[in-house]
């Protein structure tokens, strides 16, 4: 890690596993990454904002999804560090990585309610995938987070 970034804090964030009625997982492809990397909805927590409130807000801001029910809040925070090439670039250079609280939610609506062409779009495509495949499509520096989530998710829905 670059010396001038080593003391930067981790950004507080949330992640949301959205399951449809068939237990497929919602993933979307970021606009700012031309490679074939996909992710589940996630984002920052505002100052003094509750994690669950932030999760609902981020989910709606990124996907327009509102029609969900909470299934589970995963224990503990997961963390990841940004790779060297992204330090000082992402999040205006204020953070070296992210600590996230993850939630599992059931999508109760219809697919046509999902709209990633939001006010500040982050995604260019979305799809439903099998739980097994969430670790196949994620960017390398988040892989350990997605492996942990997959393991916990499988215990909860099986």
Beta strands, then each sheet from edge to edge (+ up, - down):
strand 1: 9-19
strand 2: 25-30
strand 3: 38-39
strand 4: 42-44
strand 5: 68-73
strand 6: 78-81
strand 7: 95-107
strand 8: 123-129
sheet 1: 4+ 1- 7- 5+
sheet 2: 4+ 1- 7- 6+
sheet 3: 3+ 2- 8+
end
